[in-house]
Amino acid sequence: MHSSLTVGAPVDQVWQHLISARGTEALLGPGVTLGSKGESWHSTDGPHGVVRSYHPMEQVRVSWHPDEDGPLSIVDLQLKPEGNGTRVDLYHEGEGIAEDGAGDKSRWDAALGRFAEALG
């Protein structure tokens, strides 16, 4: 599953937002803060995982479990300059959190929308 959004801000500003509590919560859920590679994260809504890859200004990749018994999948966020803004690409690989792909895509489209809105 792939979701993408372009925001009108430079990569460094989008990266700072991504790693801030406000930006991270918009994407992954309330209470989430991201550490460095190998550190776990947990949303008060249930989703949780571990930071798998952390490349400043470029990419964050985390494992994703929708709940304690949920299947493992990977969420990969990539930032790329696009004109005067930044394209944010989100890839969700493996078993999703919704029973159908459309439900999974709508979840991540909404998350990217919240992320852009919080960027302000």
N, C-alpha and C positions, 0 to 999 in steps of 0.2 A: 504494500500500500504506500502510495506517495501523495503527499500534500505539500503545496508550495504557496508562498506569499512573498510579495516584494513590499518592503517598507521604505519610506523616504528618509532614511537616516544612514550615515556611513557605518561600515562594518565595525569599527571600534566602539561606537555608541551602542549598536545592536548587541555586540558581545557583552559589554558591561551590563546591559539590561538582562541578557540571557542568564548571566551568572548571579544576578541580584535575586534577593528573595522574591520580589514582586514578579520578575520575569519568569523565574523558575516555577513559582506557584501557578502562574497563568497557564503554563504548559503541562506540568506534571501533577498539580494538585496542591491543596492547602498544606502548609507546614513543611514543604520540601525545600531543602537547601542542598546544593551539590558540593561535594568535596572534590578531591583529586582522584585520579585513577585508583580503583580498588576499594574506594569508600562506598558504603551503602547509603541509600536514601529511602525515605518513607513518607508517604502522604497520609494525613489523618483520614482521608477517604478510603484508604486501603491499598492502593497501588504502591509498589515498592520495587527496589532493585539495587544494582551496583553500577557505579561508574566504570565503564569498560575502556573508554578512550576519551582523552581530554587534550585538545589541541587549540590553544588560545587563538581567537580571531577566525577559526576555521570550522571546528567540529567538536561536538560532544556526543558520545554514544553511551547509552545506558541499557542494562537489561531491564525488562519490564515484566512484572507479575501483577495482574489486576487485583489479586487478593491472595490470602495465605495459601490457598489450594490452586491458584490459577496457573495456567500454562506459561512457560517461559517464552518471551519474545524479546526483540531488540528494537529500541527506538534510537534512530540516528539523525541528529540535527546538524545541518551543514549551512554555513554562511558563505555567500559569494557576492562580491561587488557587482552591482548592476546599475549602470548609469550613475546617477547621483545617490542611489539608494543601495539596499542590500536585499538579495534574494535569500529567503529562509526556506530550505528544503527539509522536510521531515519524512523519513522513511521508517515504516513500521514493518519489521520482518518477523516471520514466524507466526505462531498462532496468535490471533488478535484477542481483543477484549470483548468484541461483539460477536454474536453468532454469525453475522454476515459481513462481508467486506464493505458494503455501503454504510452500515452502522459504524464500523471502525473508521472509515474515511470521514464521516460526519463528525465524529468525536475529535479527530485531529484537526479538521478544518476549523472547528469551533475553538480549539485550543490555540491555534495560530492567530485566529481573530482576537481572542483575549490578550494574547501576547502583544500584538500590534497596538491594540487599544491601550494597554498598560504602558507601552513605550511612549504614547502620547504625542 
